[in-house]
Amino acid sequence: MLISQVMINTEGELSGGDDYTMVFLPLAPNAEERQVCAERAVEEYDHYKIGKRILAEIGVDTTYMEQQSLDERNLFADQGLHTCTTWAERGVFSYIGEEAALLMIREFAESSYKPWAEAVRTIILDEKVHIAHGARVCRNLATTEEGRQQLQAALDRLWPTFIGVFGNPNSKRADLAIRYGLRQTTNAEARDQWIKTVSARAINLGLRVPTTQAG
């Protein structure tokens, strides 16, 4: 169960680096934003290397992931996470979507497996910066009606994919992870906590929160 948890997160971090370089950077409106995307990508790749090290210490090699394309990696979430086509979607991805990752990583910081708990503390600090960048992108767009419309379209399209990151709300595996101290909340509890946090952000931007399907 521990190996699966770290593997999923580690793959997600590697794919996150590819998202910043291959998906977000080409959408950036200027050189400054391209530089920020490149900087965030470096951090995501560092996060991948942290997970790779933790797994190597218990005999698991993730090197094969580095040879895979984004399309070939499906442990973390579905391919909908890698399909941003507008700068508004790029902002929503970080301000709203990466909050889901931060919520989970904060739980890992309380893990009963101490090497993993200690390793993710650096990741938490970086993820807060990623979310702040997404917030800036969204707030800049939200100053105009056209920008708010772009953000609403982005939120509506990506919301179901973000919900999917939390997996089956009735997962028995999540219950076991709590029992063994690898997690603190069920999938449904984590999802509901995320919805509460990001709904407030959306409303502050003047957006409508999409209807959530409980699953």
FIBARO-256634 format. One record per residue (C-alpha): x, y, z. Coordinates in steps of 0.25 Angstrom, whole numbers, padded with zeros to 4 digits, always signed. Layout:
% residues N
XYZ
...
% end
This chain:
% residues 215
+0000+0000+0000
+0011+0009+0003
+0019+0006-0010
+0006+0009-0018
+0004+0022-0011
+0018+0027-0013
+0018+0022-0027
+0005+0029-0031
+0010+0042-0025
+0024+0041-0031
+0018+0038-0045
+0009+0050-0043
+0021+0059-0040
+0029+0055-0052
+0016+0057-0061
+0015+0071-0054
+0029+0075-0059
+0025+0071-0073
+0012+0078-0072
+0019+0091-0069
+0029+0090-0080
+0021+0083-0091
+0006+0088-0088
+0007+0101-0080
+0020+0108-0085
+0015+0108-0100
+0002+0115-0095
+0010+0126-0087
+0007+0140-0093
+0021+0146-0090
+0035+0142-0087
+0033+0145-0072
+0022+0135-0071
+0030+0125-0079
+0041+0126-0069
+0032+0124-0058
+0027+0111-0064
+0041+0106-0066
+0044+0109-0052
+0032+0102-0047
+0036+0090-0056
+0049+0089-0049
+0043+0088-0036
+0033+0077-0041
+0045+0069-0046
+0052+0071-0032
+0039+0065-0026
+0040+0053-0035
+0054+0051-0031
+0050+0051-0016
+0040+0040-0018
+0049+0032-0027
+0060+0032-0016
+0049+0028-0005
+0045+0016-0014
+0059+0012-0018
+0062+0011-0003
+0051+0000-0002
+0056-0007-0015
+0046+0000-0025
+0052+0006-0038
+0044+0017-0045
+0054+0020-0056
+0045+0014-0066
+0035+0026-0064
+0046+0035-0069
+0045+0028-0083
+0030+0029-0083
+0022+0040-0090
+0011+0047-0083
+0001+0038-0090
+0007+0026-0085
+0006+0030-0070
-0007+0027-0064
-0004+0024-0049
-0007+0038-0044
-0020+0042-0051
-0027+0041-0065
-0021+0048-0077
-0031+0060-0075
-0020+0066-0066
-0011+0068-0078
-0020+0075-0088
-0020+0090-0084
-0021+0098-0097
-0023+0113-0091
-0016+0121-0082
-0028+0122-0073
-0028+0107-0072
-0014+0107-0068
-0017+0117-0057
-0029+0108-0052
-0020+0096-0053
-0011+0102-0042
-0020+0110-0034
-0031+0100-0033
-0025+0086-0037
-0012+0087-0030
-0019+0089-0017
-0023+0074-0018
-0009+0070-0019
-0005+0079-0007
-0016+0073+0001
-0011+0059-0001
+0003+0063+0001
+0000+0069+0014
-0006+0056+0019
+0007+0049+0014
+0015+0058+0024
+0008+0051+0035
+0010+0037+0030
+0014+0026+0039
+0026+0023+0029
+0035+0034+0034
+0045+0034+0022
+0033+0038+0013
+0027+0048+0023
+0040+0055+0025
+0043+0055+0010
+0030+0062+0006
+0032+0075+0014
+0040+0081+0003
+0030+0078-0007
+0019+0085+0001
+0026+0098+0001
+0028+0097-0014
+0014+0093-0016
+0009+0106-0009
+0017+0114-0019
+0011+0107-0031
-0003+0110-0025
+0001+0124-0023
+0005+0126-0038
-0008+0120-0042
-0015+0130-0033
-0008+0141-0039
-0012+0137-0053
-0026+0135-0050
-0027+0148-0042
-0021+0156-0054
-0031+0149-0064
-0043+0152-0054
-0042+0167-0055
-0049+0167-0069
-0063+0160-0073
-0056+0153-0084
-0045+0148-0075
-0056+0143-0065
-0063+0136-0076
-0050+0129-0080
-0048+0125-0065
-0062+0119-0064
-0061+0111-0077
-0047+0106-0071
-0053+0102-0058
-0065+0095-0064
-0057+0087-0073
-0046+0083-0063
-0055+0081-0050
-0059+0067-0053
-0045+0063-0056
-0040+0069-0042
-0051+0062-0035
-0046+0049-0042
-0033+0051-0035
-0039+0047-0022
-0043+0033-0027
-0054+0025-0022
-0061+0032-0010
-0064+0018-0004
-0051+0012-0006
-0047+0001+0004
-0033+0003+0001
-0033+0017+0006
-0039+0012+0019
-0028+0002+0021
-0018+0013+0018
-0024+0021+0030
-0023+0009+0039
-0008+0008+0036
-0005+0022+0037
-0002+0025+0023
-0014+0035+0021
-0023+0043+0031
-0036+0044+0022
-0044+0035+0013
-0045+0039-0002
-0059+0045+0000
-0054+0053+0012
-0042+0058+0005
-0051+0062-0007
-0061+0069+0001
-0049+0077+0008
-0044+0081-0005
-0057+0085-0011
-0059+0094+0001
-0046+0101-0001
-0046+0103-0016
-0061+0107-0016
-0057+0119-0008
-0046+0123-0017
-0055+0121-0029
-0066+0130-0023
-0056+0141-0020
-0052+0141-0034
-0067+0143-0038
-0069+0129-0043
-0080+0119-0042
-0076+0106-0035
-0079+0094-0044
-0089+0084-0039
-0081+0073-0032
-0085+0058-0034
-0083+0050-0021
-0079+0038-0029
% end
